[in-house]
Amino acid sequence: MSHWEHPGQSDDWQTPAYIFEALGARLDLDVAAPVGGPLHVPCREFFTEGALDRDWSGFVWANCPFGGRNGLAPWLRKFAAHGNGIALVPDRTSAPWFQEAASVCDALLFVSPKVKFIAPDGSPGKSPATGTALLAIGAKGRAALVRGRGLGLLCMGVGR
């Protein structure tokens, strides 16, 4: 959820378990976990702060802070440079940061219906104003999106 849609509200919304169950992937690193760690992300390690200044390793999950209008751009550039993982983003297809990120992806999955993210207290949120897309870079990410194609519209060979 982005702050311009709900000013003053937390950016700590977690991805529900059914997304990871559909993807069927074990991840190495959650690069943007909330304080206390992720609820449902099947990963071995997680960063709760400073991820843009740290080295990323292995197969990563990036549900980064949506932040301001271009707040995702630095996260997605680092994700693309890392070259191995899945990023969850709002599906703002006309935004320059979305176009830039999609142009380097191996696969893209538009999730339908809209994802109801999990609030910090563990309760499901309401339907967000925008939809969600999963961007994959690398063979593991591409394979996970293929497994998860029941979540929505899968586009292969998008940018690479």
Buried (B, 14 or more C-beta within 10 A) or exposed (E): BBBEEEEEEEBBBBBBEEBBEBBEBEBBBBBBBBEEEBBBBBBEBBBBEEBBEEEBEBBBBBBBBBBEBEBBBEBBBBBBEBBBBBBBBBBBEEBEBBEBBBEBBBBBBBBEEBBBBBBEEEEEBEEBEBBBBBBBBBEBBBBBBBBBEEBBEBBBEBBE
